[in-house]
């Protein structure tokens, strides 16, 4: 591993909660040679290149991992963010989801073959790209999304899909995404930094606009998809490790198949005291790309500057140029949408 990488602390030293239903699945993925590090990056004020830092998803979720990094560098953090959605946990959501686990797994058909490589548990994905927007543009995105009644999350997801669709066969009309959901405030673990996240599945169609994508995200939350997944993993704790590995290998660790994970780590503008030369600069975040969802895409707003990051599992693509192609498309879609809105306002 090159010098710019900072290793996550050893999992064995963290004494994780025995009740964590998520940890065993990431441990099983690592045993199958997946790299399970959550990727964070800090771009110092004097540099344009990130210092990559990782936290094992067996020990942390994204919010917890970032909080651990910041607190380890001297930041004083307030209470970590809690889930804002009102749906309460219920076994009915799990029961409704059971048929999903028996559905056939599908594959995206790509227009061209990407160079690939075997995955290794000690090697982060090489196909990675990032973008940091300045404060003015980041603030404009947040204001614009608020004005039209959608979340920044929905806006970014739409344009991420617009960047990926050109690489897919034209007949493939949809991309199913895993959208992580922070359950803090309704789920409690021994450490506030360990796994408190579940997910919903959102299927984006080529014809969708931002209102449709936003509606799909909130329909999935209202249907309790995040509780179905959390309870499935909770009740699955007695499964032996070999069974977990078999389900992951068969791509049945989730109810329905997904292409990738898109995660918004939220806004970190005023979280306690965020100061110090080891904290200053821009920050990046992206969830792992796994063997059963091979694209990881993430965003974070730190000190009013929004950043994007995308990487790919090496068995999907090993070429950084493809990641940069997608990042350029993602960025161009966002900037084009903002320019259209500005032109419309000027013309009115």
C-alpha positions as CSV (number, residue, x, y, z in Angstrom):
1,X,0.0,0.0,0.0
2,X,1.5,3.4,-1.0
3,X,2.4,6.0,1.5
4,X,-0.6,8.2,0.9
5,X,-2.9,5.5,2.4
6,X,-3.7,5.5,6.1
7,X,-4.8,2.1,7.4
8,X,-7.9,1.7,9.6
9,X,-7.3,0.5,13.1
10,X,-7.4,-3.2,13.6
11,X,-10.9,-4.5,14.1
12,X,-9.9,-6.7,17.0
13,X,-8.9,-3.7,19.1
14,X,-12.3,-2.0,19.0
15,X,-14.3,-4.6,21.0
16,X,-17.4,-4.2,18.9
17,X,-20.9,-4.9,20.2
18,X,-21.9,-8.5,20.0
19,X,-25.3,-7.4,19.0
20,X,-24.2,-5.6,15.8
21,X,-26.1,-7.3,13.0
22,X,-24.1,-5.7,10.2
23,X,-20.6,-6.5,11.3
24,X,-20.7,-10.2,10.5
25,X,-21.7,-9.6,6.9
26,X,-18.8,-7.3,6.2
27,X,-16.4,-9.7,8.0
28,X,-17.8,-12.4,5.6
29,X,-17.2,-10.2,2.6
30,X,-13.6,-9.5,3.7
31,X,-13.1,-13.3,4.0
32,X,-14.2,-13.5,0.3
33,X,-11.5,-11.0,-0.6
34,X,-13.6,-7.8,-0.7
35,X,-12.0,-4.6,0.6
36,X,-14.4,-3.4,3.2
37,X,-12.8,0.0,4.1
38,X,-15.0,3.1,4.0
39,X,-13.0,5.5,1.9
40,X,-12.4,9.0,3.3
41,X,-10.1,11.6,1.8
42,X,-8.6,14.9,3.1
43,X,-7.3,17.4,0.6
44,X,-5.0,19.7,2.5
45,X,-5.3,23.5,1.7
46,X,-1.8,23.3,0.0
47,X,-2.6,20.3,-2.2
48,X,-4.9,19.0,-4.9
49,X,-4.4,15.4,-4.1
50,X,-6.2,13.6,-1.3
51,X,-4.7,11.7,1.6
52,X,-6.8,8.5,1.7
53,X,-8.0,7.3,5.0
54,X,-10.0,4.1,5.7
55,X,-12.2,2.8,8.4
56,X,-13.4,-0.8,8.3
57,X,-17.2,-1.1,7.7
58,X,-17.1,-4.0,10.1
59,X,-16.3,-1.5,12.9
60,X,-18.0,1.7,11.7
61,X,-20.7,3.1,9.5
62,X,-19.9,6.2,7.4
63,X,-21.0,8.8,10.0
64,X,-19.2,6.9,12.8
65,X,-16.0,6.5,10.7
66,X,-15.9,10.2,9.9
67,X,-16.6,11.1,13.5
68,X,-13.8,8.7,14.6
69,X,-11.3,10.4,12.2
70,X,-12.2,13.9,13.3
71,X,-12.2,13.2,17.0
72,X,-8.8,11.4,16.6
73,X,-7.5,14.6,15.1
74,X,-8.6,16.8,18.0
75,X,-12.1,17.8,17.0
76,X,-14.9,18.1,19.6
77,X,-18.1,16.7,18.1
78,X,-21.6,17.2,19.2
79,X,-24.1,14.3,19.3
80,X,-24.1,12.4,16.0
81,X,-27.0,13.0,13.6
82,X,-30.2,10.9,14.2
83,X,-32.8,9.6,11.7
84,X,-35.3,12.3,10.7
85,X,-37.8,9.9,9.1
86,X,-40.8,9.1,11.3
87,X,-41.5,5.5,10.3
88,X,-41.1,3.2,13.3
89,X,-39.6,-0.3,13.1
90,X,-42.0,-3.2,12.6
91,X,-41.7,-6.8,11.7
92,X,-44.4,-6.3,9.0
93,X,-41.8,-4.7,6.8
94,X,-39.6,-7.7,7.0
95,X,-42.4,-10.1,6.3
96,X,-43.4,-8.1,3.2
97,X,-39.8,-8.3,1.9
98,X,-39.3,-12.1,2.2
99,X,-40.3,-12.9,-1.4
100,X,-37.7,-10.5,-2.6
101,X,-34.9,-12.8,-1.5
102,X,-36.1,-15.4,-4.0
103,X,-36.1,-13.2,-7.0
104,X,-33.5,-13.8,-9.7
105,X,-30.4,-11.7,-9.6
106,X,-29.7,-9.6,-12.6
107,X,-26.7,-8.0,-14.2
108,X,-26.1,-4.6,-15.9
109,X,-25.0,-5.0,-19.5
110,X,-22.1,-2.6,-20.2
111,X,-21.5,-1.3,-23.7
112,X,-17.8,-2.0,-23.5
113,X,-15.5,-4.3,-21.5
114,X,-13.7,-2.7,-18.6
115,X,-10.2,-3.8,-17.5
116,X,-10.6,-5.8,-14.3
117,X,-8.5,-7.3,-11.5
118,X,-9.0,-9.7,-8.6
119,X,-10.2,-8.1,-5.4
120,X,-8.0,-8.1,-2.4
121,X,-9.0,-7.3,1.2
122,X,-5.9,-5.2,1.7
123,X,-6.2,-3.2,-1.6
124,X,-8.6,-0.3,-2.1
125,X,-10.3,0.2,-5.5
126,X,-7.9,1.8,-8.0
127,X,-10.7,3.2,-10.1
128,X,-11.6,6.3,-8.1
129,X,-12.4,10.0,-8.9
130,X,-13.6,13.0,-7.0
131,X,-14.8,16.6,-7.3
132,X,-15.1,19.4,-4.8
133,X,-17.4,22.4,-5.4
134,X,-16.6,25.8,-4.0
135,X,-18.7,27.3,-1.2
136,X,-20.8,29.5,-3.5
137,X,-21.8,26.8,-5.9
138,X,-22.4,24.3,-3.0
139,X,-24.7,26.9,-1.3
140,X,-26.5,27.5,-4.5
141,X,-27.2,23.8,-4.9
142,X,-28.6,23.6,-1.4
143,X,-30.8,26.7,-1.9
144,X,-32.0,25.5,-5.3
145,X,-33.0,22.1,-4.0
146,X,-34.8,23.7,-1.1
147,X,-36.7,26.0,-3.4
148,X,-38.0,23.2,-5.7
149,X,-38.9,20.9,-2.8
150,X,-36.3,18.1,-3.2
151,X,-33.3,17.0,-1.2
152,X,-29.7,17.5,-2.4
153,X,-29.5,13.7,-2.1
154,X,-32.2,13.2,-4.8
155,X,-30.7,15.9,-7.0
156,X,-27.2,14.3,-6.9
157,X,-28.6,10.8,-7.4
158,X,-30.4,11.8,-10.6
159,X,-27.2,13.2,-12.1
160,X,-25.1,10.3,-11.0
161,X,-27.4,8.0,-12.9
162,X,-27.2,10.3,-15.9
163,X,-23.4,9.9,-15.8
164,X,-23.6,6.1,-15.6
165,X,-26.4,5.4,-18.1
166,X,-24.2,6.1,-21.2
167,X,-22.0,3.2,-20.3
168,X,-24.9,0.8,-20.2
169,X,-26.7,-0.9,-23.1
170,X,-29.5,1.2,-24.3
171,X,-32.1,-1.5,-23.5
172,X,-31.1,-1.4,-19.8
173,X,-33.6,1.2,-18.7
174,X,-33.0,1.3,-14.9
175,X,-30.3,1.4,-12.2
176,X,-31.2,0.0,-8.8
177,X,-29.3,1.7,-6.0
178,X,-28.7,1.0,-2.3
179,X,-29.3,4.2,-0.4
180,X,-27.9,3.9,3.2
181,X,-30.2,5.2,6.0
182,X,-28.8,6.4,9.4
183,X,-30.9,4.7,12.2
184,X,-29.3,6.6,15.1
185,X,-32.1,7.7,17.5
186,X,-34.1,4.5,17.0
187,X,-31.3,2.0,17.1
188,X,-28.7,1.9,19.8
189,X,-25.3,0.3,19.9
190,X,-22.5,0.1,22.5
191,X,-20.5,2.7,20.6
192,X,-22.1,5.6,18.9
193,X,-19.6,5.3,16.0
194,X,-20.4,1.6,15.1
195,X,-22.9,0.4,12.5
196,X,-26.3,2.2,12.8
197,X,-27.1,2.2,9.1
198,X,-29.5,0.2,7.0
199,X,-30.6,1.0,3.5
200,X,-33.5,1.4,1.0
201,X,-33.5,0.2,-2.6
202,X,-34.3,2.9,-5.2
203,X,-34.7,2.1,-8.9
204,X,-33.9,5.1,-11.2
205,X,-35.3,5.0,-14.7
206,X,-33.7,6.7,-17.7
207,X,-36.8,8.8,-18.1
208,X,-37.0,10.0,-14.4
209,X,-36.7,13.6,-13.5
210,X,-35.6,15.0,-10.1
211,X,-39.2,14.9,-8.8
212,X,-39.6,11.2,-9.7
213,X,-36.3,10.3,-8.1
214,X,-37.1,12.3,-4.9
215,X,-40.5,10.6,-4.8
216,X,-39.0,7.1,-5.1
217,X,-36.6,7.7,-2.3
218,X,-39.3,8.8,0.1
219,X,-41.7,6.0,-1.1
220,X,-39.0,3.5,-0.1
221,X,-38.6,5.1,3.3
222,X,-42.4,5.2,3.8
223,X,-42.6,1.5,2.9
224,X,-40.1,0.8,5.7
225,X,-37.5,-0.8,3.4
226,X,-34.7,0.3,5.8
227,X,-36.4,-1.6,8.7
228,X,-37.0,-4.7,6.6
229,X,-33.2,-4.8,5.9
230,X,-32.2,-4.1,9.4
231,X,-34.5,-6.7,10.9
232,X,-33.4,-9.3,8.3
233,X,-29.8,-8.9,9.4
234,X,-30.8,-8.8,13.1
235,X,-32.7,-12.1,12.9
236,X,-29.9,-13.5,10.8
237,X,-27.3,-13.2,13.5
238,X,-27.4,-17.0,14.3
239,X,-26.3,-17.8,10.7
240,X,-22.9,-19.5,10.5
241,X,-20.1,-17.6,8.8
242,X,-20.1,-20.1,5.9
243,X,-23.8,-19.4,5.2
244,X,-23.1,-15.7,5.0
245,X,-20.3,-16.2,2.6
246,X,-22.5,-18.4,0.5
247,X,-25.2,-15.8,0.3
248,X,-22.8,-13.1,-0.6
249,X,-21.2,-15.2,-3.3
250,X,-24.7,-15.9,-4.7
251,X,-25.4,-12.1,-4.5
252,X,-28.3,-12.8,-2.1
253,X,-27.1,-10.7,0.8
254,X,-29.8,-8.1,-0.1
255,X,-33.4,-8.7,-0.8
256,X,-33.2,-7.5,-4.4
257,X,-30.2,-6.9,-6.6
258,X,-28.5,-3.5,-6.7
259,X,-25.8,-2.0,-8.9
260,X,-24.2,0.2,-6.4
261,X,-24.5,2.2,-3.2
262,X,-25.0,6.0,-3.1
263,X,-24.5,7.6,0.3
264,X,-24.8,11.2,1.4
265,X,-22.8,11.7,4.7
266,X,-24.7,14.9,5.3
267,X,-23.7,18.4,6.3
268,X,-20.7,18.9,8.7
269,X,-20.6,22.7,8.9
270,X,-21.1,23.3,12.6
271,X,-20.4,20.0,14.4
272,X,-18.7,21.1,17.6
273,X,-15.1,22.4,17.3
274,X,-13.7,21.5,13.9
275,X,-10.3,23.0,13.8
276,X,-6.6,22.1,13.5
277,X,-4.2,21.6,10.7
278,X,-5.0,17.9,10.4
279,X,-8.7,18.8,9.8
280,X,-8.5,21.9,7.6
281,X,-9.1,21.4,3.9
282,X,-11.7,19.5,1.8
283,X,-13.0,16.1,2.7
284,X,-14.2,13.2,0.5
285,X,-16.3,10.2,1.4
286,X,-17.5,7.1,-0.5
287,X,-18.9,3.8,0.8
288,X,-17.2,0.5,-0.2
289,X,-17.8,-1.1,-3.6
290,X,-18.5,-4.7,-2.9
291,X,-18.7,-7.9,-5.0
292,X,-22.5,-7.7,-4.9
293,X,-22.8,-4.0,-5.5
294,X,-19.9,-2.9,-7.5
295,X,-20.2,0.9,-7.6
296,X,-19.7,3.1,-4.6
297,X,-20.7,6.8,-4.8
298,X,-20.7,9.3,-2.0
299,X,-20.9,12.9,-1.1
300,X,-20.3,15.1,2.0
301,X,-20.7,18.8,2.7
302,X,-17.8,20.0,5.0
303,X,-17.6,23.7,5.9
304,X,-20.2,24.5,3.2
305,X,-18.2,22.8,0.4
306,X,-19.9,19.9,-1.3
307,X,-17.7,17.1,-2.5
308,X,-18.4,14.0,-4.7
309,X,-16.5,10.7,-4.9
310,X,-17.0,7.5,-6.9
311,X,-15.0,4.3,-7.1
312,X,-15.6,0.8,-8.6
313,X,-15.0,-2.7,-7.4
314,X,-11.9,-4.1,-9.2
315,X,-14.0,-6.9,-10.7
316,X,-16.1,-4.3,-12.4
317,X,-13.3,-1.9,-13.5
318,X,-9.7,-1.3,-12.6
319,X,-9.2,1.8,-14.8
320,X,-9.2,5.2,-13.1
321,X,-10.0,6.8,-16.4
322,X,-13.5,5.3,-16.4
323,X,-14.1,6.6,-12.9
324,X,-13.0,10.1,-14.0
325,X,-15.3,9.7,-17.1
326,X,-18.3,9.1,-14.8
327,X,-17.2,11.9,-12.4
328,X,-16.9,14.4,-15.3
329,X,-20.4,13.3,-16.5
330,X,-21.8,13.6,-12.9
331,X,-20.3,17.1,-12.5
332,X,-21.4,18.3,-15.9
333,X,-25.0,17.2,-15.3
334,X,-25.1,19.1,-12.0
335,X,-23.5,22.2,-13.5
336,X,-25.8,22.1,-16.5
337,X,-28.9,21.9,-14.3
338,X,-27.8,24.8,-12.3
339,X,-27.0,26.9,-15.4
340,X,-30.5,26.1,-16.8
341,X,-32.1,27.3,-13.6
342,X,-30.0,30.5,-13.6
343,X,-30.9,31.2,-17.2
344,X,-34.6,30.6,-16.5
345,X,-34.5,33.1,-13.6
346,X,-32.7,35.7,-15.7
347,X,-35.3,35.3,-18.5
348,X,-38.3,35.6,-16.2
